[in-house]
């Protein structure tokens, strides 16, 4: 067996690769590098590049090899997809970043280093530009698709950690010929559409801090799941669990929850809800048993810390609103019925006792709900790029209206129609100061969180019309 190369050998290898860049395909200006946090807080450096080979990762001035996560290739079309334009071929590389590291870089791109006890956290969600059917967003207009601006503002907050609560990719259909606001936009599920929707506008925030990534319904297998598994999921890539072949979707649609330590007795529990059904899951639907199993794993993870924050895409304990097109009447809808069905089969509280807060997206608004009952406080941060919901929420739900059976609303706050991000600053073992920020960097609301309870200064944030 060959001896493992010395650190000096890797340094020489780095210089050799740099000198031979023209032969292997030099990393280019459109390459993207970032750090994703996975199970037990393990940090992984990722590089997505048009180059032909992975460059070394340099950590504390020492070069080490990056492994190929996915060979250079384009996203293959899934059978039956209506729109399958040619896709850019890219190489995905990765390597672990050891705890305690001080500096890291790859291909000349500086990488953020994880902190053992992150004190300042940014939460964003629902960030892509919607091109789907009749729902068309002007992706070329920064006022209509402001994710790059949101990302820059959030980076200026100087977070220790970024949490994305899901839905990264929205450019599914071609821009209509009569819509100059999105003319020329890439679309479909290849890297070009992913870059336009997420990687390019997120660049400043990707450089600012490591990321915890939740999977949204836009990343299920029938949509952008192929890109999710190739580039974002924190686990090792697994052929067959890549959403390429619908025959393997039973594997590709689901993944186990995992915990990310926050220090001082707290942790995140990240769980995959991409394939739930908001209408509910009959007992005969296999998804109901799969998500019930996920709940049991969440419950086991929750025993590993005194205080847990759940991170997923679909809110269990939040509200959305619909307006009747004929009468104008507004009606509220509650938490995801599919998850409530499945989780309720295991526990009528729907979340383990140790979970004090839930961070979600999916509904395109910002919202906070706290309960007189023993349910975790819910925050929704679906405000970071995709076209916003405009139907207002009430200051409090009508009597008897609840997002989940048994959940008794005590305090509620919302911001409708505004783009921005949410921040969390840790003030105690189970305490956080939550702030909501708009595109101009103005604080629009602040909330105090203690354990499972939260309360905000402003009940209904007014959206300024420009």
MOFEN-V413489 format. One record per residue. N is the residue number from 1. PHI is phi in radians with two decimals (* if undefined). OMEGA is omega in whole degrees, 0 to 359 (999 if undefined). NEAR is the number of other ideal C-beta (glycine too) atoms within 10 Angstrom. Layout:
n	phi	omega	near
N	PHI	OMEGA	NEAR
N	PHI	OMEGA	NEAR
//
This chain:
n	phi	omega	near
1	*	179	3
2	-1.21	177	4
3	-1.17	178	6
4	-1.17	183	7
5	-1.05	177	13
6	-1.25	178	9
7	-1.09	177	11
8	-1.09	179	10
9	-1.08	180	12
10	-1.19	176	18
11	-1.13	177	17
12	-1.14	178	13
13	-1.09	179	16
14	-1.04	180	18
15	-1.14	180	12
16	-1.12	179	11
17	-1.09	179	21
18	-1.12	181	15
19	-1.23	182	9
20	-1.80	185	11
21	-0.99	181	16
22	-1.17	180	7
23	-1.49	185	10
24	-1.64	183	13
25	1.72	186	14
26	-1.21	171	19
27	-0.98	188	24
28	-1.94	184	10
29	-1.16	180	6
30	-1.63	178	14
31	-1.15	181	21
32	-2.19	177	22
33	-2.24	181	24
34	-2.79	180	27
35	-2.12	179	20
36	-1.95	180	21
37	-1.79	183	26
38	-2.15	187	19
39	-0.99	179	14
40	1.03	178	11
41	1.42	180	19
42	-1.09	182	17
43	-1.80	180	20
44	-2.22	173	18
45	-1.43	178	26
46	-2.09	173	22
47	-2.33	171	25
48	-1.98	192	23
49	-2.48	173	25
50	-1.51	179	17
51	-1.18	183	20
52	-1.67	181	13
53	-2.52	180	18
54	-1.38	173	24
55	-1.34	177	27
56	-1.30	169	23
57	-1.62	180	26
58	-1.89	181	21
59	-2.09	182	21
60	0.87	177	11
61	1.17	176	10
62	-2.06	182	14
63	-1.55	176	22
64	-2.45	184	20
65	-1.28	167	16
66	-1.69	177	23
67	-1.57	176	13
68	-1.32	174	14
69	-1.40	176	20
70	-2.41	179	19
71	-1.00	181	10
72	-1.02	186	17
73	-2.94	173	13
74	-1.70	175	13
75	-1.15	178	25
76	-1.30	178	14
77	-1.22	172	17
78	-1.42	178	18
79	-0.96	175	10
80	1.55	178	8
81	-1.20	186	12
82	-1.26	185	7
83	-2.17	181	14
84	-2.29	178	15
85	-1.19	176	13
86	-0.98	184	11
87	-2.04	177	21
88	-1.19	175	16
89	-1.59	179	13
90	-2.36	177	27
91	-1.86	176	22
92	-1.93	182	21
93	-2.11	178	27
94	-2.73	176	23
95	-2.83	179	20
96	-1.25	172	16
97	-1.93	187	23
98	-1.17	175	13
99	-1.03	180	11
100	1.56	177	9
101	-1.14	182	16
102	-1.88	179	8
103	-2.38	177	11
104	-2.71	176	23
105	-2.74	175	16
106	-2.58	179	26
107	0.93	180	23
108	1.37	181	13
109	-1.78	178	19
110	-1.21	181	12
111	-1.95	177	24
112	-1.31	182	22
113	-1.78	180	19
114	-1.11	175	22
115	-1.89	183	15
116	-1.13	179	12
117	-2.26	180	11
118	-1.09	181	24
119	-1.79	183	16
120	-2.14	185	15
121	-2.17	172	24
122	-1.81	177	28
123	-2.12	177	28
124	-2.28	177	25
125	-3.00	176	29
126	0.94	193	30
127	-1.78	187	31
128	-1.44	180	28
129	-1.68	189	29
130	-1.33	169	23
131	-2.27	185	25
132	-2.69	178	14
133	1.03	179	8
134	-1.54	180	6
135	-1.61	187	12
136	-2.10	179	19
137	-1.92	180	23
138	-1.42	187	18
139	-1.13	181	27
140	-1.49	182	16
141	-1.83	184	13
142	-1.11	176	13
143	-1.39	179	10
144	-1.64	174	15
145	-2.24	190	28
146	-1.69	186	21
147	-1.03	179	25
148	-1.05	179	17
149	-1.21	176	20
150	-1.04	182	25
151	-1.09	179	27
152	-1.15	178	18
153	-1.11	180	22
154	-1.15	177	26
155	-1.12	179	20
156	-1.16	175	13
157	-1.19	180	19
158	1.01	181	10
159	-1.29	171	26
160	-1.53	184	21
161	-2.72	174	23
162	-2.03	174	28
163	-1.99	174	26
164	-1.88	186	28
165	-1.62	168	31
166	1.84	185	26
167	1.27	182	30
168	-1.76	191	28
169	-2.04	181	24
170	-2.27	186	27
171	-1.49	187	27
172	-1.63	184	22
173	-2.03	177	18
174	-1.18	175	15
175	-1.15	178	22
176	-1.06	183	13
177	-1.08	183	7
178	-1.65	180	7
179	-2.07	180	16
180	-1.08	182	12
181	-1.15	177	15
182	-2.23	184	22
183	-0.98	177	13
184	1.45	181	9
185	-1.15	170	23
186	-1.15	180	21
187	-2.64	184	22
188	1.64	190	24
189	-1.96	179	28
190	-1.47	185	23
191	-1.14	181	25
192	-1.05	177	20
193	-1.22	177	27
194	-1.08	180	30
195	-1.12	181	20
196	-1.15	184	20
197	-1.40	190	32
198	-2.26	193	28
199	-1.12	181	21
200	-1.26	179	14
201	-1.16	182	25
202	-1.49	192	29
203	-0.94	183	20
204	-1.14	180	15
205	-1.33	174	29
206	-1.08	180	24
207	-1.42	188	17
208	-1.45	186	23
209	-2.87	171	27
210	-1.13	185	25
211	-2.10	164	23
212	-1.86	191	24
213	-2.11	173	23
214	-1.67	182	27
215	-1.65	180	29
216	-1.74	179	30
217	-1.16	175	21
218	-1.22	179	25
219	-1.88	173	27
220	-1.33	190	21
221	-1.14	182	25
222	-1.35	179	16
223	-2.15	187	22
224	-1.77	181	32
225	-1.08	180	26
226	-1.08	177	24
227	-1.20	178	27
228	-0.97	184	28
229	-1.21	182	24
230	-1.26	195	21
231	-2.09	189	24
232	-2.00	185	22
233	-1.00	185	21
234	-1.29	183	20
235	-1.40	173	15
236	-1.09	179	11
237	-1.18	182	16
238	-2.29	176	12
239	-1.04	187	10
240	1.75	174	11
241	-1.78	187	21
242	-2.27	179	22
243	1.15	179	26
244	-1.21	185	21
245	-2.00	179	15
246	-0.96	179	13
247	-1.13	181	10
248	-1.82	186	16
249	-1.15	177	18
250	-1.06	176	13
251	-1.52	186	15
252	-1.30	183	24
253	-1.44	189	19
254	-2.39	172	20
255	-2.67	184	19
256	-1.34	174	14
257	-1.14	176	21
258	-2.58	183	23
259	-1.93	176	20
260	-2.16	181	24
261	-1.11	175	17
262	-1.93	182	23
263	1.44	177	15
264	0.94	174	15
265	1.44	181	12
266	-2.08	178	22
267	-2.71	166	23
268	-1.63	168	25
269	-2.11	184	26
270	-1.74	180	28
271	-2.35	188	22
272	-1.58	179	24
273	-2.12	191	25
274	-1.01	189	26
275	-1.92	177	21
276	-1.24	178	26
277	-2.28	184	17
278	-1.10	179	15
279	-1.38	183	10
280	2.03	181	15
281	-2.20	176	23
282	-1.03	181	11
283	-1.07	179	9
284	-1.42	181	7
285	-1.38	183	15
286	-1.05	179	9
287	-1.12	182	18
288	-1.11	178	22
289	-1.22	180	14
290	-1.12	180	16
291	-1.29	172	26
292	-1.11	176	18
293	-1.14	176	14
294	-1.05	179	22
295	-1.05	180	21
296	-1.06	179	14
297	-1.27	173	14
298	-1.05	181	26
299	-1.07	178	19
300	-1.15	179	13
301	-1.11	182	24
302	-1.12	178	22
303	-1.26	184	10
304	-1.48	180	13
305	-2.63	180	20
306	-1.22	186	13
307	-2.44	182	20
308	-2.18	174	28
309	-2.03	178	26
310	-1.38	178	24
311	-2.24	176	24
312	-2.68	183	28
313	-1.54	188	27
314	-1.66	180	28
315	-1.16	172	28
316	-1.62	191	25
317	-2.18	179	28
318	-2.06	180	28
319	-2.03	163	24
320	-2.24	183	22
321	-2.36	174	18
322	-2.12	176	12
323	-2.00	178	13
324	-1.16	185	9
325	-1.12	183	7
326	-1.56	187	6
327	-1.73	184	7
328	1.40	181	7
329	-1.17	180	9
330	-1.79	176	13
331	-2.17	180	12
332	-1.72	168	16
333	-2.14	187	15
334	-1.76	185	21
335	-1.18	183	26
336	-1.06	186	31
337	-1.17	179	19
338	-1.11	179	22
339	-1.20	178	28
340	-1.10	176	23
341	-1.05	186	21
342	-1.23	181	26
343	-1.17	180	26
344	-1.15	175	19
345	-1.14	182	15
346	-1.77	187	17
347	-2.62	181	15
348	-1.16	176	10
349	-1.49	177	17
350	1.30	175	23
351	-2.52	178	26
352	-1.07	184	21
353	-1.04	183	14
354	-1.36	179	18
355	-1.54	183	24
356	-1.72	185	25
357	-2.58	173	26
358	-2.11	175	27
359	-1.99	185	27
360	-2.48	176	29
361	-2.38	173	31
362	1.31	175	25
363	-1.52	190	25
364	-1.51	180	23
365	-2.82	169	26
366	-1.89	184	28
367	-2.69	173	24
368	-2.29	175	25
369	-2.38	177	29
370	-2.19	193	24
371	-2.17	170	23
372	-1.31	176	11
373	-1.42	186	14
374	-1.49	178	12
375	-1.87	180	26
376	-1.18	175	28
377	-1.16	184	27
378	-1.95	169	28
379	-2.07	176	31
380	-2.11	184	30
381	-2.24	180	27
382	-1.59	193	28
383	-2.17	197	31
384	-1.92	177	32
385	3.01	182	32
386	-1.31	183	25
387	-0.84	189	18
388	-1.46	169	19
389	-1.21	183	19
390	-2.13	180	12
391	-1.40	186	14
392	-1.25	171	15
393	-1.66	177	24
394	-1.29	176	15
395	-1.12	174	11
396	-2.56	178	12
397	-1.18	176	16
398	-1.03	179	8
399	-0.92	178	5
400	1.49	180	5
401	-1.57	185	14
402	-2.46	178	19
403	-1.33	180	24
404	-2.64	181	25
405	-0.93	177	11
406	1.55	181	13
407	-1.52	184	23
408	-1.85	184	10
409	-1.21	178	19
410	-1.93	179	16
411	-2.43	183	18
412	-2.65	177	24
413	-2.58	181	24
414	-2.69	173	25
415	-2.38	185	26
416	-1.94	172	20
417	1.44	179	17
418	-2.02	177	18
419	-1.71	177	25
420	2.93	180	26
421	-2.60	178	27
422	-2.00	175	27
423	-2.13	178	21
424	-2.31	177	24
425	-2.04	185	16
426	-1.34	182	20
427	-2.07	180	13
428	-3.06	181	13
429	-0.96	179	13
430	-2.28	186	20
431	-2.32	182	14
432	-2.45	167	24
433	-1.77	180	14
434	-1.74	176	23
435	-2.23	177	19
436	-2.07	187	26
437	-2.13	178	24
438	-1.74	185	21
439	-1.13	181	18
440	-1.62	180	11
441	1.35	179	13
442	-1.59	176	11
443	-1.29	182	12
444	-1.80	178	19
445	-2.88	173	21
446	-2.48	185	14
447	-2.38	173	22
448	-1.77	179	14
449	-2.05	174	25
450	-2.35	182	16
451	1.07	180	14
452	-1.65	186	19
453	-1.86	175	17
454	-2.56	176	25
455	-2.63	184	16
456	-1.93	181	23
457	-1.24	183	13
458	-1.96	182	14
459	-1.35	179	16
460	-2.28	181	15
461	-1.25	179	19
462	-1.50	177	11
463	-1.54	178	16
464	-1.40	180	12
465	-1.68	181	5
466	-1.84	999	6
//
